[in-house]
Amino acid sequence: MSHFCLFLSHLSFCFSVYTILSKVHSDRNVYPSAGVLFVHVLEREYFKGEFPPYPKPGEISNDPITFNTNLMGYPDRPGWLRYIQRTPYSDGVLYGSPTVENVGKPTIIEITAYNRRTFETARHNLIINIMSAEVDFPLPYQAEFFIRNMNVEEMLASEVLGDFLGAVKNVWQPERLNAINITSALDRGGRVPLPINDMKEGVYVMVGADVPFSSCLREVENPQNQLRCSQEMEPVITCDKKFRTQFHIDWCKISLVDNTKQVSTFQEVVRGEGILPDGGEYKPPSDTLKSRDYYSDFLITLAVPSAIALVLFLILAYIMCCRREGVIQLVHHSAIQKSTKELRDMSKNREMAWPLSTLPVFHPVTGEIVPPLHTDTYDNTSMPLMQTQQNLPHQTQIPQQQSAEAVCSSGHCIVSRKLRLL
């Protein structure tokens, strides 16, 4: 256990954080307390001795080393224990806050170090013996801060965590102050920050004290500050300057929990229907399977729907063929089909041969062939079948036929001429 002491003006206090350095590679026993932050550092320097160096003459070995941690017999760690290592050239950190349920149960964590250059491994076990909490623990007043300019591994450093607890002690003035838990903002659904301007992911730090919250911490509950937070504006906190030099706190995300005012919601279970007695045991089904008759399933799945479909078909056939309304519908349908066929036949006959009246004719005076009055692209549907002589081009007007007693001029009879022309 490492002890950190801060001396401020007119104030001195001490707080404890569990920080263990892995200097040996045999089984290691640690004794954290339930509800108190536990930190275990896996330093690369102490694991390098397990890997024989093979550098060239004059070079210093700096092999990349990564760690894998898991609960013995399981692929992952306990739910309260987290692990982080940014790069293979940085130390690994196990951290978390043990729970009361784990008191008295040794937790064996298997730690495996991998040398990424030589692919060699080194293993040792970390035995975590969780001790019971103190009499007045857990501390009833708990506050969770969100620090925007820190990553979780930076906050886990003993010096940085000590500075933060010192600032909280200065504005809260408790007799006892402990760090309860630290959580990365990524574990709370936060986004990975952009790699610009040295942006940090942020970290949540929960602390507990034995005295009520100070007036400075209560300022975040003022209506004016709540309104500013709803408008995404920074609230006005008088004690923010005591953190601003090193820690940028998002006061809109601070959480104040008073466990003295919380009412227990535990209800005693009343035995009744659906609850097994104390001696009840689950009896699995037998391994041997009995034969099953699928005849009833066949009837329900195929026969019944087929019978219903047949009845509906017979009803429809009776309505359409035997009832007067159905017969009328069939007659109408037949008439519509017949009319449609006739219209299609008439449309096919539109391109028939040209009538004789539109064929080439002779000029009555000159005897030349006169072309028809239409072209090949002319719409024959609008052309009259008979053409009058007045519509013919270059047509000379012929006097009307007169009787046989027509007047003869210059010794010639017009009647004989007309007869010749005809």
LINZINOR-V153406 format. One record per residue. N is the residue number from 1. SS is DSSP state (A for helix, B for strand, O for the rest). PSI is psi in radians with two decimals (* if undefined). Layout:
<<N SS PSI> <N SS PSI>>
This chain:
<<1 O 2.30> <2 B 2.39> <3 B 2.34> <4 B 2.28> <5 B 2.32> <6 B 2.38> <7 B 1.98> <8 B 3.03> <9 O 2.14> <10 O 0.34> <11 B 2.36> <12 B 2.46> <13 B 2.86> <14 B 2.58> <15 B 2.80> <16 B 2.44> <17 B 2.34> <18 B 2.01> <19 B 2.03> <20 B 2.29> <21 B 2.32> <22 O 1.59> <23 O -0.45> <24 O 2.79> <25 O 0.26> <26 O -3.12> <27 O 2.37> <28 B 2.32> <29 B 2.32> <30 B 2.73> <31 O 1.30> <32 O 2.88> <33 B 2.58> <34 O 2.34> <35 O 0.03> <36 O 2.46> <37 B 2.29> <38 B 2.27> <39 B 2.25> <40 B 2.12> <41 B 2.26> <42 B 1.77> <43 O 2.32> <44 A -0.56> <45 A -0.60> <46 A -0.31> <47 A -0.22> <48 A -0.48> <49 A -0.37> <50 A -0.30> <51 O 2.05> <52 O 2.24> <53 O 2.50> <54 O 0.85> <55 O 2.86> <56 O 2.77> <57 O 2.26> <58 O -0.07> <59 O 2.65> <60 O 2.29> <61 O 2.21> <62 O 1.19> <63 O 2.49> <64 O 2.25> <65 B 2.28> <66 B 2.81> <67 B 2.58> <68 B 2.25> <69 B 2.39> <70 B 2.70> <71 B 2.37> <72 O 2.19> <73 O -0.02> <74 O 2.73> <75 O -0.21> <76 O 3.12> <77 O 2.96> <78 O 2.79> <79 O -0.49> <80 O -0.14> <81 B 2.26> <82 B 2.83> <83 B 2.50> <84 B 2.44> <85 O 2.05> <86 O -0.92> <87 O 2.83> <88 O -0.16> <89 O 0.17> <90 O 2.85> <91 O 2.67> <92 B 2.67> <93 B 2.21> <94 B 2.28> <95 B 2.76> <96 B 3.12> <97 B 1.92> <98 O 2.67> <99 O 2.89> <100 A -0.51> <101 A -0.38> <102 A 0.11> <103 O 2.33> <104 O 0.01> <105 O 1.90> <106 O 2.28> <107 B 1.98> <108 B 2.05> <109 B 2.14> <110 B 2.15> <111 B 2.15> <112 B 2.15> <113 B 2.32> <114 B 2.21> <115 B 1.94> <116 O -0.13> <117 O -0.76> <118 O -0.11> <119 O 0.53> <120 O 2.77> <121 B 2.73> <122 B 2.40> <123 B 2.61> <124 B 2.84> <125 B 2.47> <126 B 2.01> <127 B 1.99> <128 B 1.98> <129 O 1.79> <130 O 2.16> <131 B 2.74> <132 O 2.67> <133 O 2.86> <134 O 3.04> <135 O -0.76> <136 O 0.44> <137 O 2.53> <138 O 2.66> <139 O 2.33> <140 O -0.48> <141 B 2.04> <142 B 2.38> <143 B 2.34> <144 B 2.14> <145 B 2.56> <146 B 2.01> <147 B 2.07> <148 O -0.47> <149 O 0.48> <150 O 2.55> <151 O 2.88> <152 A -0.68> <153 A -0.49> <154 A -0.65> <155 A -0.45> <156 O -0.26> <157 O 2.39> <158 A -0.66> <159 A -0.76> <160 A -0.77> <161 A -0.65> <162 A -0.68> <163 A -0.68> <164 A -0.79> <165 A -0.55> <166 A -0.69> <167 A -0.69> <168 A -0.70> <169 A -0.61> <170 A -0.63> <171 A -0.28> <172 A -0.64> <173 O 0.89> <174 O 2.88> <175 O -0.62> <176 O 2.38> <177 B 2.21> <178 B 2.55> <179 B 2.13> <180 B -0.79> <181 B 2.70> <182 B 2.29> <183 B 2.37> <184 B 2.57> <185 A -0.43> <186 A -0.52> <187 A -0.21> <188 A 0.24> <189 O 0.17> <190 O 2.86> <191 O 2.70> <192 O 2.22> <193 O 2.77> <194 O 2.56> <195 O 0.95> <196 O 2.60> <197 O 0.48> <198 O 0.83> <199 O 2.55> <200 O 2.76> <201 O -0.39> <202 O 2.73> <203 B 2.49> <204 B 2.27> <205 B 2.14> <206 B 2.26> <207 B 2.70> <208 B 2.58> <209 B 2.94> <210 O 0.09> <211 O 2.74> <212 O 2.89> <213 O 2.55> <214 O 2.91> <215 A -0.54> <216 A -0.77> <217 A -0.49> <218 A -0.23> <219 A -0.41> <220 A -0.29> <221 A -0.02> <222 O 2.56> <223 A -0.63> <224 A -0.77> <225 A -0.61> <226 A -0.66> <227 A -0.72> <228 A -0.65> <229 A -0.66> <230 A -0.46> <231 O 0.22> <232 O 0.70> <233 O 2.67> <234 O 2.24> <235 O 2.88> <236 O 1.91> <237 O 2.20> <238 A -0.54> <239 A 0.20> <240 A -0.50> <241 A -0.38> <242 A -0.28> <243 A -0.46> <244 A -0.49> <245 O -0.53> <246 O -0.53> <247 O 2.26> <248 O 1.81> <249 B 2.35> <250 O 1.74> <251 A -0.30> <252 A -0.30> <253 A 0.17> <254 O 2.50> <255 B 2.17> <256 B 2.14> <257 B 2.16> <258 B 1.76> <259 O -0.24> <260 O -0.36> <261 O -0.08> <262 O 2.32> <263 O 2.34> <264 O 2.32> <265 O 0.21> <266 O 2.32> <267 O 2.37> <268 O 2.38> <269 O 2.17> <270 O 2.14> <271 O 2.48> <272 O -2.65> <273 O 2.39> <274 O -0.05> <275 O 2.19> <276 O 2.60> <277 O 3.03> <278 O -0.63> <279 O 0.15> <280 O 2.47> <281 O 2.62> <282 O 2.27> <283 O 1.93> <284 O 2.79> <285 O 2.84> <286 O 2.66> <287 O -0.44> <288 O 2.33> <289 O 2.39> <290 O 2.64> <291 O 2.61> <292 O 2.44> <293 O 2.13> <294 O 0.25> <295 A -0.78> <296 A -0.63> <297 A -0.64> <298 A -0.77> <299 A -0.75> <300 A -0.62> <301 A -0.69> <302 A -0.85> <303 A -0.82> <304 A -0.86> <305 A -0.62> <306 A -0.71> <307 A -0.73> <308 A -0.72> <309 A -0.67> <310 A -0.72> <311 A -0.74> <312 A -0.65> <313 A -0.75> <314 A -0.68> <315 A -0.74> <316 A -0.70> <317 A -0.68> <318 A -0.72> <319 A -0.70> <320 A -0.51> <321 A -0.50> <322 O -0.39> <323 O 2.62> <324 A -0.70> <325 A -0.69> <326 A -0.69> <327 A -0.71> <328 A -0.70> <329 A -0.69> <330 A -0.70> <331 A -0.77> <332 A -0.72> <333 A -0.72> <334 A -0.69> <335 A -0.68> <336 A -0.73> <337 A -0.70> <338 A -0.75> <339 A -0.67> <340 A -0.70> <341 A -0.70> <342 A -0.72> <343 A -0.66> <344 A -0.68> <345 A -0.68> <346 A -0.62> <347 A -0.51> <348 A -0.50> <349 O 0.07> <350 O -0.51> <351 O 1.09> <352 O 3.11> <353 O 2.66> <354 O 2.50> <355 O 2.77> <356 A -0.50> <357 A -0.31> <358 A -0.01> <359 O 2.87> <360 O 2.47> <361 B 2.93> <362 B 2.52> <363 O 2.34> <364 O -0.34> <365 O -0.93> <366 O -0.40> <367 O 0.09> <368 O 2.71> <369 B 2.19> <370 B 2.21> <371 O 2.76> <372 O 2.86> <373 O -0.01> <374 O 2.81> <375 O 3.10> <376 O -0.47> <377 O 0.12> <378 O 2.48> <379 O 1.89> <380 A -0.19> <381 A -0.43> <382 A 0.12> <383 O 2.28> <384 O 2.62> <385 O -0.56> <386 O 2.39> <387 O 2.40> <388 O 2.72> <389 A -0.37> <390 A -0.41> <391 A -0.19> <392 O 2.36> <393 O 2.65> <394 O 0.52> <395 O 2.25> <396 O 2.50> <397 O 2.22> <398 O 2.29> <399 O 2.65> <400 O 2.63> <401 O 2.35> <402 O 3.07> <403 O 3.03> <404 O -0.32> <405 O 0.56> <406 O 2.73> <407 O 2.33> <408 O 2.40> <409 B 2.27> <410 O 0.57> <411 O 0.12> <412 B 2.48> <413 O 2.20> <414 A -0.53> <415 A -0.77> <416 A -0.61> <417 A -0.78> <418 A -0.68> <419 A -0.66> <420 A -0.73> <421 A -0.65> <422 O *>>
